[in-house]
Amino acid sequence: MQGVIKSYDPVSGDGSVISDTDLAEYSLAPNAIEGSIFRMLRQGQRVVFSLDANGRATTLRLGSEADMGTPGV
């Protein structure tokens, strides 16, 4: 899945990402940036992510600027 970071608190690690395909909002898993190139995230940053068993965004990677099926808004 691809989306953009809606919010991120570098102290607590809490945050959320909005999916491009359906505009759903997903909370970040506590380990979302572990093992990735990210040290922190910024609002509006494009990322590719997976969902864990609890429906939280995890395994964040760099996203692309190419439109990935964003619905017309």
N, CA, C and O atoms as a CHARMM CRD file, in Angstrom:
* protein
*
  292
    1    1 MET  N      0.84900  -1.17800   0.00000 PROA 1      0.00000
    2    1 MET  CA     0.00000   0.00000   0.00000 PROA 1      0.00000
    3    1 MET  C      0.89400   1.24000   0.00000 PROA 1      0.00000
    4    1 MET  O      2.02500   1.21000   0.48400 PROA 1      0.00000
    5    2 GLN  N      0.37500   2.30100  -0.53900 PROA 2      0.00000
    6    2 GLN  CA     1.11400   3.56000  -0.53700 PROA 2      0.00000
    7    2 GLN  C      0.22800   4.65200   0.03700 PROA 2      0.00000
    8    2 GLN  O     -0.99200   4.62200  -0.12300 PROA 2      0.00000
    9    3 GLY  N      0.84700   5.61400   0.70700 PROA 3      0.00000
   10    3 GLY  CA     0.10400   6.72300   1.28200 PROA 3      0.00000
   11    3 GLY  C      1.02600   7.82600   1.74500 PROA 3      0.00000
   12    3 GLY  O      2.20600   7.86400   1.39700 PROA 3      0.00000
   13    4 VAL  N      0.46300   8.73200   2.54400 PROA 4      0.00000
   14    4 VAL  CA     1.23700   9.85100   3.08800 PROA 4      0.00000
   15    4 VAL  C      1.09200   9.87900   4.60300 PROA 4      0.00000
   16    4 VAL  O      0.06700   9.48900   5.16200 PROA 4      0.00000
   17    5 ILE  N      2.14400  10.35000   5.24200 PROA 5      0.00000
   18    5 ILE  CA     2.13500  10.49100   6.69500 PROA 5      0.00000
   19    5 ILE  C      1.21000  11.64400   7.06200 PROA 5      0.00000
   20    5 ILE  O      1.37400  12.75800   6.56500 PROA 5      0.00000
   21    6 LYS  N      0.24400  11.37900   7.92300 PROA 6      0.00000
   22    6 LYS  CA    -0.66400  12.41800   8.40200 PROA 6      0.00000
   23    6 LYS  C     -0.06400  13.10500   9.61800 PROA 6      0.00000
   24    6 LYS  O     -0.09500  14.33000   9.73400 PROA 6      0.00000
   25    7 SER  N      0.48400  12.29700  10.52300 PROA 7      0.00000
   26    7 SER  CA     1.10000  12.85400  11.73000 PROA 7      0.00000
   27    7 SER  C      2.15200  11.89000  12.23700 PROA 7      0.00000
   28    7 SER  O      2.11000  10.69200  11.95800 PROA 7      0.00000
   29    8 TYR  N      3.12300  12.44800  13.00700 PROA 8      0.00000
   30    8 TYR  CA     4.15200  11.61600  13.61000 PROA 8      0.00000
   31    8 TYR  C      4.77000  12.36700  14.77300 PROA 8      0.00000
   32    8 TYR  O      5.16200  13.52500  14.63400 PROA 8      0.00000
   33    9 ASP  N      4.85600  11.70800  15.92400 PROA 9      0.00000
   34    9 ASP  CA     5.51400  12.25900  17.11300 PROA 9      0.00000
   35    9 ASP  C      6.79900  11.46900  17.32300 PROA 9      0.00000
   36    9 ASP  O      6.74800  10.29700  17.69700 PROA 9      0.00000
   37   10 PRO  N      7.97100  12.10300  17.08400 PROA 10     0.00000
   38   10 PRO  CA     9.22800  11.37000  17.18700 PROA 10     0.00000
   39   10 PRO  C      9.55400  10.90100  18.61400 PROA 10     0.00000
   40   10 PRO  O     10.32000   9.95400  18.79000 PROA 10     0.00000
   41   11 VAL  N      8.98800  11.54600  19.61200 PROA 11     0.00000
   42   11 VAL  CA     9.25700  11.15300  20.99700 PROA 11     0.00000
   43   11 VAL  C      8.53500   9.85100  21.34200 PROA 11     0.00000
   44   11 VAL  O      9.14200   8.91600  21.86300 PROA 11     0.00000
   45   12 SER  N      7.24500   9.80100  21.05000 PROA 12     0.00000
   46   12 SER  CA     6.45400   8.61400  21.39800 PROA 12     0.00000
   47   12 SER  C      6.42100   7.57300  20.27500 PROA 12     0.00000
   48   12 SER  O      6.15800   6.39800  20.52900 PROA 12     0.00000
   49   13 GLY  N      6.68500   8.00100  19.03700 PROA 13     0.00000
   50   13 GLY  CA     6.58300   7.09800  17.89900 PROA 13     0.00000
   51   13 GLY  C      5.16400   6.94600  17.39000 PROA 13     0.00000
   52   13 GLY  O      4.92200   6.19600  16.44400 PROA 13     0.00000
   53   14 ASP  N      4.21300   7.65600  18.01000 PROA 14     0.00000
   54   14 ASP  CA     2.81600   7.59600  17.57400 PROA 14     0.00000
   55   14 ASP  C      2.63600   8.39800  16.29300 PROA 14     0.00000
   56   14 ASP  O      3.30300   9.41100  16.08000 PROA 14     0.00000
   57   15 GLY  N      1.73300   7.93500  15.45100 PROA 15     0.00000
   58   15 GLY  CA     1.44800   8.65900  14.22700 PROA 15     0.00000
   59   15 GLY  C      0.43600   7.90500  13.40100 PROA 15     0.00000
   60   15 GLY  O     -0.08100   6.86600  13.81100 PROA 15     0.00000
   61   16 SER  N      0.15900   8.45500  12.20900 PROA 16     0.00000
   62   16 SER  CA    -0.79300   7.81000  11.31700 PROA 16     0.00000
   63   16 SER  C     -0.42100   8.09100   9.87100 PROA 16     0.00000
   64   16 SER  O      0.28700   9.04700   9.55700 PROA 16     0.00000
   65   17 VAL  N     -0.92300   7.22800   9.00900 PROA 17     0.00000
   66   17 VAL  CA    -0.69700   7.33800   7.57200 PROA 17     0.00000
   67   17 VAL  C     -2.05200   7.20600   6.88400 PROA 17     0.00000
   68   17 VAL  O     -2.91300   6.45500   7.34100 PROA 17     0.00000
   69   18 ILE  N     -2.23900   7.94000   5.77900 PROA 18     0.00000
   70   18 ILE  CA    -3.47900   7.88000   5.00700 PROA 18     0.00000
   71   18 ILE  C     -3.17700   7.16700   3.69300 PROA 18     0.00000
   72   18 ILE  O     -2.28100   7.56200   2.94600 PROA 18     0.00000
   73   19 SER  N     -3.93400   6.11900   3.42700 PROA 19     0.00000
   74   19 SER  CA    -3.76400   5.31000   2.21800 PROA 19     0.00000
   75   19 SER  C     -4.21400   6.08100   0.98000 PROA 19     0.00000
   76   19 SER  O     -5.22800   6.77700   1.00800 PROA 19     0.00000
   77   20 ASP  N     -3.45000   5.95100  -0.11000 PROA 20     0.00000
   78   20 ASP  CA    -3.81200   6.58600  -1.38300 PROA 20     0.00000
   79   20 ASP  C     -5.07700   5.98300  -1.98800 PROA 20     0.00000
   80   20 ASP  O     -5.90500   6.70700  -2.54100 PROA 20     0.00000
   81   21 THR  N     -5.22800   4.68100  -1.88700 PROA 21     0.00000
   82   21 THR  CA    -6.29300   4.01000  -2.63700 PROA 21     0.00000
   83   21 THR  C     -7.68600   4.26900  -2.10000 PROA 21     0.00000
   84   21 THR  O     -8.62200   4.42700  -2.88500 PROA 21     0.00000
   85   22 ASP  N     -7.85500   4.31700  -0.77200 PROA 22     0.00000
   86   22 ASP  CA    -9.20400   4.49800  -0.22600 PROA 22     0.00000
   87   22 ASP  C     -9.29900   5.60800   0.81600 PROA 22     0.00000
   88   22 ASP  O    -10.34800   5.78900   1.43500 PROA 22     0.00000
   89   23 LEU  N     -8.21700   6.34900   1.01100 PROA 23     0.00000
   90   23 LEU  CA    -8.12700   7.44900   1.97400 PROA 23     0.00000
   91   23 LEU  C     -8.37100   6.99400   3.42000 PROA 23     0.00000
   92   23 LEU  O     -8.71700   7.80800   4.27600 PROA 23     0.00000
   93   24 ALA  N     -8.19000   5.69400   3.69000 PROA 24     0.00000
   94   24 ALA  CA    -8.31700   5.18300   5.05300 PROA 24     0.00000
   95   24 ALA  C     -7.10100   5.62000   5.86700 PROA 24     0.00000
   96   24 ALA  O     -5.99300   5.73500   5.34300 PROA 24     0.00000
   97   25 GLU  N     -7.32900   5.85700   7.14800 PROA 25     0.00000
   98   25 GLU  CA    -6.25300   6.26900   8.04100 PROA 25     0.00000
   99   25 GLU  C     -5.84600   5.08100   8.90800 PROA 25     0.00000
  100   25 GLU  O     -6.69200   4.41800   9.50800 PROA 25     0.00000
  101   26 TYR  N     -4.53300   4.82000   8.96500 PROA 26     0.00000
  102   26 TYR  CA    -3.99100   3.71200   9.74900 PROA 26     0.00000
  103   26 TYR  C     -2.99900   4.25100  10.75800 PROA 26     0.00000
  104   26 TYR  O     -2.16100   5.09000  10.42900 PROA 26     0.00000
  105   27 SER  N     -3.09300   3.76700  11.99200 PROA 27     0.00000
  106   27 SER  CA    -2.11100   4.11200  13.02500 PROA 27     0.00000
  107   27 SER  C     -0.80400   3.42400  12.69600 PROA 27     0.00000
  108   27 SER  O     -0.78800   2.34800  12.09900 PROA 27     0.00000
  109   28 LEU  N      0.30100   4.05600  13.09200 PROA 28     0.00000
  110   28 LEU  CA     1.60100   3.43400  12.90000 PROA 28     0.00000
  111   28 LEU  C      1.84100   2.40500  13.99600 PROA 28     0.00000
  112   28 LEU  O      1.55500   2.65700  15.16600 PROA 28     0.00000
  113   29 ALA  N      2.36200   1.25500  13.61800 PROA 29     0.00000
  114   29 ALA  CA     2.75500   0.24300  14.59100 PROA 29     0.00000
  115   29 ALA  C      3.96300   0.77000  15.36300 PROA 29     0.00000
  116   29 ALA  O      4.72300   1.57800  14.83100 PROA 29     0.00000
  117   30 PRO  N      4.15400   0.32600  16.61000 PROA 30     0.00000
  118   30 PRO  CA     5.29100   0.80700  17.39800 PROA 30     0.00000
  119   30 PRO  C      6.64100   0.60900  16.70700 PROA 30     0.00000
  120   30 PRO  O      7.55900   1.40000  16.92300 PROA 30     0.00000
  121   31 ASN  N      6.77700  -0.41500  15.89300 PROA 31     0.00000
  122   31 ASN  CA     8.05300  -0.70100  15.21900 PROA 31     0.00000
  123   31 ASN  C      8.03600  -0.30600  13.74100 PROA 31     0.00000
  124   31 ASN  O      8.81800  -0.84200  12.95500 PROA 31     0.00000
  125   32 ALA  N      7.17600   0.60400  13.35700 PROA 32     0.00000
  126   32 ALA  CA     6.94800   0.92900  11.94600 PROA 32     0.00000
  127   32 ALA  C      8.21200   1.34800  11.20300 PROA 32     0.00000
  128   32 ALA  O      8.35400   1.02900  10.02300 PROA 32     0.00000
  129   33 ILE  N      9.13600   2.05400  11.85800 PROA 33     0.00000
  130   33 ILE  CA    10.32800   2.51700  11.13400 PROA 33     0.00000
  131   33 ILE  C     11.58100   1.71100  11.47000 PROA 33     0.00000
  132   33 ILE  O     12.65400   1.98600  10.93200 PROA 33     0.00000
  133   34 GLU  N     11.45800   0.72600  12.34700 PROA 34     0.00000
  134   34 GLU  CA    12.61600  -0.11800  12.66500 PROA 34     0.00000
  135   34 GLU  C     13.04200  -0.88700  11.42400 PROA 34     0.00000
  136   34 GLU  O     12.20400  -1.45800  10.72600 PROA 34     0.00000
  137   35 GLY  N     14.33400  -0.90500  11.15000 PROA 35     0.00000
  138   35 GLY  CA    14.85700  -1.62600  10.00000 PROA 35     0.00000
  139   35 GLY  C     14.69700  -0.88900   8.68000 PROA 35     0.00000
  140   35 GLY  O     15.07200  -1.40900   7.63000 PROA 35     0.00000
  141   36 SER  N     14.13900   0.32600   8.72300 PROA 36     0.00000
  142   36 SER  CA    13.98000   1.10100   7.48900 PROA 36     0.00000
  143   36 SER  C     15.05800   2.18600   7.44100 PROA 36     0.00000
  144   36 SER  O     15.86200   2.32200   8.36400 PROA 36     0.00000
  145   37 ILE  N     15.05800   2.94400   6.36100 PROA 37     0.00000
  146   37 ILE  CA    16.03100   4.03700   6.24300 PROA 37     0.00000
  147   37 ILE  C     15.59900   5.26100   7.04500 PROA 37     0.00000
  148   37 ILE  O     16.38000   6.20100   7.19800 PROA 37     0.00000
  149   38 PHE  N     14.36500   5.26600   7.56200 PROA 38     0.00000
  150   38 PHE  CA    13.84500   6.43600   8.26200 PROA 38     0.00000
  151   38 PHE  C     14.35900   6.51400   9.69000 PROA 38     0.00000
  152   38 PHE  O     14.41400   5.50900  10.39900 PROA 38     0.00000
  153   39 ARG  N     14.73100   7.71000  10.10100 PROA 39     0.00000
  154   39 ARG  CA    15.02300   7.98500  11.50900 PROA 39     0.00000
  155   39 ARG  C     13.83500   8.71200  12.12800 PROA 39     0.00000
  156   39 ARG  O     13.56700   8.59700  13.32400 PROA 39     0.00000
  157   40 MET  N     13.13500   9.45700  11.29200 PROA 40     0.00000
  158   40 MET  CA    11.89400  10.10700  11.68800 PROA 40     0.00000
  159   40 MET  C     11.06400  10.35300  10.44200 PROA 40     0.00000
  160   40 MET  O     11.55000  10.20200   9.32100 PROA 40     0.00000
  161   41 LEU  N      9.82100  10.73000  10.64100 PROA 41     0.00000
  162   41 LEU  CA     8.89800  10.95900   9.53500 PROA 41     0.00000
  163   41 LEU  C      8.37400  12.38300   9.60700 PROA 41     0.00000
  164   41 LEU  O      8.32800  12.98100  10.68200 PROA 41     0.00000
  165   42 ARG  N      7.98200  12.92000   8.46600 PROA 42     0.00000
  166   42 ARG  CA     7.39900  14.26100   8.45400 PROA 42     0.00000
  167   42 ARG  C      6.01700  14.20600   7.81200 PROA 42     0.00000
  168   42 ARG  O      5.74500  13.35400   6.96600 PROA 42     0.00000
  169   43 GLN  N      5.17000  15.10700   8.21800 PROA 43     0.00000
  170   43 GLN  CA     3.82100  15.18400   7.67100 PROA 43     0.00000
  171   43 GLN  C      3.89600  15.38100   6.16100 PROA 43     0.00000
  172   43 GLN  O      4.67700  16.20100   5.67800 PROA 43     0.00000
  173   44 GLY  N      3.08600  14.63100   5.41400 PROA 44     0.00000
  174   44 GLY  CA     3.06500  14.73300   3.96100 PROA 44     0.00000
  175   44 GLY  C      4.08400  13.85900   3.25500 PROA 44     0.00000
  176   44 GLY  O      4.09400  13.79600   2.02600 PROA 44     0.00000
  177   45 GLN  N      4.94400  13.18100   4.01200 PROA 45     0.00000
  178   45 GLN  CA     5.95100  12.31600   3.40200 PROA 45     0.00000
  179   45 GLN  C      5.28000  11.08700   2.79000 PROA 45     0.00000
  180   45 GLN  O      4.43800  10.45200   3.42400 PROA 45     0.00000
  181   46 ARG  N      5.65400  10.76000   1.56900 PROA 46     0.00000
  182   46 ARG  CA     5.07000   9.62100   0.85500 PROA 46     0.00000
  183   46 ARG  C      5.80900   8.35000   1.25300 PROA 46     0.00000
  184   46 ARG  O      7.03800   8.29500   1.21900 PROA 46     0.00000
  185   47 VAL  N      5.03700   7.32400   1.63300 PROA 47     0.00000
  186   47 VAL  CA     5.61100   6.05300   2.06100 PROA 47     0.00000
  187   47 VAL  C      4.83700   4.87600   1.47300 PROA 47     0.00000
  188   47 VAL  O      3.66800   4.99800   1.10700 PROA 47     0.00000
  189   48 VAL  N      5.50900   3.75300   1.39400 PROA 48     0.00000
  190   48 VAL  CA     4.89500   2.47000   1.07200 PROA 48     0.00000
  191   48 VAL  C      4.89500   1.70900   2.39200 PROA 48     0.00000
  192   48 VAL  O      5.87900   1.74600   3.13200 PROA 48     0.00000
  193   49 PHE  N      3.79900   1.01900   2.68800 PROA 49     0.00000
  194   49 PHE  CA     3.70300   0.33300   3.96900 PROA 49     0.00000
  195   49 PHE  C      2.90200  -0.95100   3.84800 PROA 49     0.00000
  196   49 PHE  O      2.20500  -1.18200   2.86100 PROA 49     0.00000
  197   50 SER  N      3.01800  -1.77300   4.87100 PROA 50     0.00000
  198   50 SER  CA     2.22600  -2.99800   4.99600 PROA 50     0.00000
  199   50 SER  C      1.38600  -2.84300   6.25100 PROA 50     0.00000
  200   50 SER  O      1.64000  -1.96500   7.07500 PROA 50     0.00000
  201   51 LEU  N      0.38300  -3.70400   6.39100 PROA 51     0.00000
  202   51 LEU  CA    -0.42000  -3.71100   7.61200 PROA 51     0.00000
  203   51 LEU  C     -0.06400  -4.93600   8.43600 PROA 51     0.00000
  204   51 LEU  O      0.09900  -6.03000   7.89500 PROA 51     0.00000
  205   52 ASP  N      0.05700  -4.74900   9.75500 PROA 52     0.00000
  206   52 ASP  CA     0.32500  -5.88300  10.62900 PROA 52     0.00000
  207   52 ASP  C     -0.98800  -6.58300  10.98300 PROA 52     0.00000
  208   52 ASP  O     -2.04600  -6.19600  10.48700 PROA 52     0.00000
  209   53 ALA  N     -0.93200  -7.59300  11.82300 PROA 53     0.00000
  210   53 ALA  CA    -2.11300  -8.38500  12.18900 PROA 53     0.00000
  211   53 ALA  C     -3.17000  -7.54600  12.90100 PROA 53     0.00000
  212   53 ALA  O     -4.34400  -7.91600  12.91900 PROA 53     0.00000
  213   54 ASN  N     -2.76400  -6.42000  13.48700 PROA 54     0.00000
  214   54 ASN  CA    -3.69500  -5.54400  14.19700 PROA 54     0.00000
  215   54 ASN  C     -4.19800  -4.39300  13.33000 PROA 54     0.00000
  216   54 ASN  O     -4.88900  -3.50400  13.82700 PROA 54     0.00000
  217   55 GLY  N     -3.85800  -4.39700  12.03600 PROA 55     0.00000
  218   55 GLY  CA    -4.32500  -3.35300  11.12800 PROA 55     0.00000
  219   55 GLY  C     -3.56800  -2.04500  11.24800 PROA 55     0.00000
  220   55 GLY  O     -4.07500  -0.99300  10.85800 PROA 55     0.00000
  221   56 ARG  N     -2.35500  -2.10100  11.78700 PROA 56     0.00000
  222   56 ARG  CA    -1.51800  -0.89700  11.90600 PROA 56     0.00000
  223   56 ARG  C     -0.45800  -0.89500  10.81200 PROA 56     0.00000
  224   56 ARG  O      0.00400  -1.95200  10.38300 PROA 56     0.00000
  225   57 ALA  N     -0.07900   0.29400  10.36600 PROA 57     0.00000
  226   57 ALA  CA     0.93400   0.44600   9.31900 PROA 57     0.00000
  227   57 ALA  C      2.30100   0.07900   9.86800 PROA 57     0.00000
  228   57 ALA  O      2.69000   0.52400  10.94800 PROA 57     0.00000
  229   58 THR  N      3.02600  -0.74000   9.11100 PROA 58     0.00000
  230   58 THR  CA     4.35700  -1.17500   9.52000 PROA 58     0.00000
  231   58 THR  C      5.23000  -1.35800   8.28200 PROA 58     0.00000
  232   58 THR  O      4.74600  -1.25500   7.15500 PROA 58     0.00000
  233   59 THR  N      6.49800  -1.62600   8.49300 PROA 59     0.00000
  234   59 THR  CA     7.46000  -1.86700   7.41700 PROA 59     0.00000
  235   59 THR  C      7.45800  -0.71100   6.41600 PROA 59     0.00000
  236   59 THR  O      7.28900  -0.92900   5.21700 PROA 59     0.00000
  237   60 LEU  N      7.64600   0.50800   6.90300 PROA 60     0.00000
  238   60 LEU  CA     7.62800   1.68400   6.04400 PROA 60     0.00000
  239   60 LEU  C      8.84700   1.73000   5.13600 PROA 60     0.00000
  240   60 LEU  O      9.96600   1.44300   5.56000 PROA 60     0.00000
  241   61 ARG  N      8.61100   2.09700   3.87600 PROA 61     0.00000
  242   61 ARG  CA     9.65500   2.27700   2.87700 PROA 61     0.00000
  243   61 ARG  C      9.36500   3.56900   2.11900 PROA 61     0.00000
  244   61 ARG  O      8.27400   4.12800   2.22900 PROA 61     0.00000
  245   62 LEU  N     10.32900   4.03300   1.36400 PROA 62     0.00000
  246   62 LEU  CA    10.13100   5.25000   0.57500 PROA 62     0.00000
  247   62 LEU  C      9.04600   5.04800  -0.46100 PROA 62     0.00000
  248   62 LEU  O      9.02200   4.03300  -1.15700 PROA 62     0.00000
  249   63 GLY  N      8.15400   6.01200  -0.56300 PROA 63     0.00000
  250   63 GLY  CA     7.09600   5.95900  -1.57100 PROA 63     0.00000
  251   63 GLY  C      7.50500   6.69100  -2.82700 PROA 63     0.00000
  252   63 GLY  O      8.54100   7.35500  -2.86400 PROA 63     0.00000
  253   64 SER  N      6.69200   6.56900  -3.84700 PROA 64     0.00000
  254   64 SER  CA     6.96500   7.20900  -5.11700 PROA 64     0.00000
  255   64 SER  C      5.98100   8.35400  -5.33300 PROA 64     0.00000
  256   64 SER  O      4.88800   8.35900  -4.76700 PROA 64     0.00000
  257   65 GLU  N      6.36300   9.29200  -6.13000 PROA 65     0.00000
  258   65 GLU  CA     5.48200  10.42000  -6.43900 PROA 65     0.00000
  259   65 GLU  C      4.45400  10.04100  -7.48700 PROA 65     0.00000
  260   65 GLU  O      3.52000  10.80400  -7.73300 PROA 65     0.00000
  261   66 ALA  N      4.60400   8.87700  -8.11300 PROA 66     0.00000
  262   66 ALA  CA     3.63700   8.43800  -9.11500 PROA 66     0.00000
  263   66 ALA  C      2.29600   8.17900  -8.45800 PROA 66     0.00000
  264   66 ALA  O      2.22500   7.65800  -7.34500 PROA 66     0.00000
  265   67 ASP  N      1.24300   8.54500  -9.15000 PROA 67     0.00000
  266   67 ASP  CA    -0.10700   8.33600  -8.62700 PROA 67     0.00000
  267   67 ASP  C     -0.36600   6.84200  -8.51800 PROA 67     0.00000
  268   67 ASP  O     -0.23000   6.10600  -9.49600 PROA 67     0.00000
  269   68 MET  N     -0.73400   6.40300  -7.33800 PROA 68     0.00000
  270   68 MET  CA    -0.97700   4.98500  -7.09400 PROA 68     0.00000
  271   68 MET  C     -2.47400   4.70800  -6.94600 PROA 68     0.00000
  272   68 MET  O     -2.87500   3.88100  -6.12800 PROA 68     0.00000
  273   69 GLY  N     -3.29300   5.39300  -7.73100 PROA 69     0.00000
  274   69 GLY  CA    -4.72400   5.13800  -7.70100 PROA 69     0.00000
  275   69 GLY  C     -5.48100   6.02200  -6.73800 PROA 69     0.00000
  276   69 GLY  O     -6.53000   5.62500  -6.23100 PROA 69     0.00000
  277   70 THR  N     -4.97400   7.20800  -6.47500 PROA 70     0.00000
  278   70 THR  CA    -5.65800   8.12200  -5.57700 PROA 70     0.00000
  279   70 THR  C     -7.02700   8.47500  -6.12500 PROA 70     0.00000
  280   70 THR  O     -7.14800   8.91600  -7.26800 PROA 70     0.00000
  281   71 PRO  N     -8.06400   8.28200  -5.31100 PROA 71     0.00000
  282   71 PRO  CA    -9.39900   8.63000  -5.79600 PROA 71     0.00000
  283   71 PRO  C     -9.53900  10.13800  -6.00000 PROA 71     0.00000
  284   71 PRO  O     -8.88100  10.92300  -5.31700 PROA 71     0.00000
  285   72 GLY  N    -10.39500  10.54000  -6.93700 PROA 72     0.00000
  286   72 GLY  CA   -10.61800  11.96900  -7.16000 PROA 72     0.00000
  287   72 GLY  C    -11.20800  12.62100  -5.92800 PROA 72     0.00000
  288   72 GLY  O    -12.18200  12.13100  -5.35800 PROA 72     0.00000
  289   73 VAL  N    -10.61900  13.71600  -5.52700 PROA 73     0.00000
  290   73 VAL  CA   -11.09500  14.41900  -4.33100 PROA 73     0.00000
  291   73 VAL  C    -11.52800  15.80300  -4.71000 PROA 73     0.00000
  292   73 VAL  O    -11.96400  16.57000  -3.85200 PROA 73     0.00000
